[in-house]
Amino acid sequence: MSVRVRFAPSPTGYLHIGGLRTALYNFLFARHHGGRFVLRIEDTDRTRYVAGSVEDIMESLRWAGIEPDESPIHGGEFGPYVQSERTEIYRHHAQLLLERETAYYAFDTPEELERMRERQQAAGIAPHYDRSSMRNQFTLGPDETRRLLAAGEPATIRLKVPLHGEVKFDDRIRGTIVVPCKDIDDQVLLKSDGFPTYHLANVVDDHLMGITHVIRGEEWLPSTPKHILLYQAFGWEPPEFAHLPLLLNPDRSKLSKRHGDVAVRDYIAKGYFPEAIVNFIALLGWNPSGDRELYTLEELIAAFSLDRVNKAGAVFDLAKLDWMNAQYLKQRVERDLPGLIAQLRPILAQRGWNPDEEYIGRVIVLLHERVHRLPEIAEFGAYMFTLPDYDEEFFRSVWDDSVPVTLEQLKSLIEATEPFTAAALHEQLNRYSREHNIPFRQIGTLLRLAITGKRVGAGMMDTMALLGKAEVLRRIELFRAWSTRYAPGD
Ligand code: GLU
């Protein structure tokens, strides 16, 4: 039996980072076993539909390199892969269940159901559909049922859950799960408007699409006993189930917007690399053997197994993601500098900076180890593209009466430095430091303040060499002019 798995998102908003992890695990599992990975859009709940979300889901998957083998755009023999285009199939299957007497018609109005819940609440029992007291096929009898249907009375189709016994299944991650039937509600399968509920559409499609393993988030675990009963109601063999651990905020609450970004598109916009995001989320809940942290997609495919997926929730550690992204940034600087230049260029252009490509490349090389994400170079290293802003507080901490003279001397020295390279600058300034008995570090800090306005940055000699002699002299001069306004004691 060849593996077929699916990612079955509902288009209710932008793809969530947890959704991307579910998709990734399915993809890794399929590739590891030489199987197929299906993308199915579960859009039967039209009230929760958000325009643009299908496109966002597909674009995010493509960005991450998680390409489905079958999907609304890739096609495939098991389509259509959009549930709203399959309503006839679900109606037909609801009829099959009626024929098998494992489902039944119910005619209760929303008000009647509400009163039922109130009665149950008053009596202190958990709300559930009370088959024996409500208006359905069993309480009304076959003739009245036929009459109501013929009269066009709104009807739902509900699953006839056994009154006794239990549902038992093995989850690949959570082990054997047993739920007493009395705790399972007679689920609505087909609504009175003829649209299926999630449960019916999901099970019918998993069966018809030949899905062998259902790998999904833990939040779907409570639905699984209902699904098992549905498979039994159809007389079908259920697939294997694997419910992935929750993603958690650092305080161990469920991952939420309040703690940071949750949409994949936010991470894309911030300039995280797909290989970093994929590597990072792969390790959220799954531990390959060994303590390595960096894996290519190919390596993840080779190593992936459901047996090493944890039960416990996985904390989303942004600092770790940043660290990983920085590792991939280093790799890219070595392997694909032109690609990075192409990515940074429009970000700089947005700020009105249009340096040539060679210069952008040299700035990336100079600053990439100081940032986690490429776009940060435009913020952290703004002074490489525009004049610095001076910080008065920093200025006061560096300033003393000797500074104007030192600056003048440094200016002449820099002016005389030829060739204008980091090594030559280093040699000149080192000599100046010894001759004037000023610590080299102190000179560096003063120049950093004058030329970049910052307390930290890349090596000052490299920075000056890249900015060029004319620009360095211009900035020292600007700084000198600026400082006369703030120099203490003036
Ligand atoms: N449509 C469900 C979702 O939005 C699918 C759950 C499942 O994978 O069965 O996540």
Residues whose N, C-alpha, C, O or C-beta is under 5 A from the ligand:
A	BS01	LIG	A8 P9 S10 E42 N202 R216 W220
